[in-house]
Amino acid sequence: MNKKLRTLVLAILLIFVGCNGNNLRLLPAELSGIWTTDAPRYQGRFLELSQAYVIIGVGDGSVDLQRIVHVESVASGNKTTYTVFSKDSDGMDAKLIIVFKHDNGGQFQLGNQSGIIWKKCIGEQCGIEDKLLLGVH
């Protein structure tokens, strides 16, 4: 295959496979950290997000570790909706929808939790300092 044809084929492949800015393999760094909510129903629970993992603290000292497979994003005004596709330790597919707002240093709602705000916390503010698994905050 000549050089021009190879370059054209490579360019077409990049357009169709790798250049979609709304289809990511990793979660953006702005979401990395530990997130908690003041909602009584979720007391003692947390979400720890890294670029490659989602850890869900379920409140009894147990966690659910999920490996991120890919992320889709849609920006609108001051918010971005991230759809996180992941697999748990048993290989089961999971999907988490995060509606992130840049206000107040960043906060989000989960797609299935109307009115519940999750905010980033650090160390002792979280009350979960012994549960930090990935060391991101």
C-alpha positions in Angstrom: 0.0 0.0 0.0 1.5 3.4 -0.9 2.1 6.1 1.6 -0.8 8.3 0.6 -3.3 5.5 0.7 -2.0 4.4 4.1 -2.4 7.9 5.4 -5.9 8.2 4.1 -7.0 4.8 5.6 -5.4 5.9 9.0 -7.2 9.2 8.9 -10.6 7.6 8.2 -10.0 5.0 11.0 -9.2 7.8 13.5 -12.3 9.7 12.5 -14.6 6.7 13.1 -12.8 5.1 16.1 -10.7 7.4 18.1 -11.7 11.0 17.7 -15.1 11.2 19.4 -14.5 13.6 22.3 -17.8 12.4 23.9 -16.7 8.8 24.2 -13.8 8.5 26.7 -12.1 5.5 28.2 -11.4 7.3 31.5 -13.3 9.5 33.8 -12.2 13.1 33.7 -9.8 14.1 36.5 -12.2 16.8 37.9 -14.4 13.9 39.1 -11.6 12.0 40.9 -12.0 12.0 44.6 -14.3 10.9 47.3 -17.9 12.1 47.2 -20.5 12.1 50.0 -24.0 13.5 50.5 -25.8 14.9 53.5 -28.9 12.9 52.6 -29.9 10.8 55.6 -30.6 7.8 53.5 -26.9 7.7 52.4 -25.3 8.4 55.8 -22.0 6.4 56.0 -22.0 5.8 52.2 -19.6 7.3 49.7 -18.5 7.2 46.1 -14.8 7.1 45.3 -14.1 8.0 41.7 -10.7 7.7 39.9 -10.1 7.9 36.2 -10.4 4.1 35.9 -12.5 2.9 38.8 -15.7 3.5 40.7 -15.9 2.4 44.3 -19.2 2.5 46.0 -19.2 2.4 49.8 -22.4 0.7 50.8 -22.5 1.8 54.4 -21.6 -1.4 56.3 -17.9 -1.3 55.6 -18.3 -3.1 52.3 -17.5 -1.6 49.0 -18.4 -2.4 45.4 -15.4 -2.0 43.1 -16.1 -1.4 39.4 -13.6 -1.0 36.5 -14.6 1.7 34.1 -14.9 0.4 30.5 -15.8 3.7 28.8 -17.4 7.1 29.5 -19.8 9.2 27.4 -20.3 12.9 28.1 -22.7 15.6 27.0 -22.0 19.2 28.0 -24.8 21.7 28.4 -24.2 25.2 29.9 -22.5 24.8 33.3 -23.2 21.1 33.6 -21.9 17.9 32.0 -23.7 14.6 32.1 -21.3 11.6 32.2 -22.6 8.1 31.6 -20.1 5.7 33.1 -20.1 2.1 31.8 -18.3 -0.3 34.1 -17.9 -3.9 35.1 -18.0 -5.2 38.7 -15.7 -7.8 40.1 -18.1 -10.6 38.8 -17.9 -9.2 35.3 -21.5 -7.8 35.4 -22.1 -4.6 33.5 -23.1 -1.5 35.4 -24.0 2.1 34.3 -23.8 5.2 36.4 -25.1 8.6 35.3 -23.4 11.6 36.9 -24.8 15.1 36.3 -21.8 17.3 37.2 -22.2 21.0 37.9 -19.2 23.2 38.1 -20.8 25.5 40.7 -19.5 25.7 44.3 -16.3 23.9 43.4 -18.1 21.0 41.7 -21.0 18.8 42.8 -23.2 16.2 41.1 -26.4 14.3 41.2 -26.8 10.8 40.1 -29.2 10.2 37.3 -31.5 8.1 39.5 -31.5 10.4 42.6 -33.5 13.6 42.1 -32.5 16.3 44.6 -29.6 14.5 46.3 -26.4 16.4 45.9 -23.0 14.7 46.2 -20.0 16.9 47.1 -16.3 16.2 47.1 -14.7 15.8 50.5 -11.1 15.3 51.8 -9.9 13.1 54.6 -11.5 13.7 58.0 -14.3 15.8 56.4 -15.6 12.5 55.0 -15.6 10.5 58.1 -14.4 7.6 56.0 -10.6 8.2 56.1 -10.0 4.5 56.8 -11.9 3.5 53.7 -9.9 5.3 51.1 -8.9 2.6 48.6 -7.4 4.4 45.7 -5.8 7.3 47.5 -7.4 9.9 45.3 -9.0 13.0 46.9 
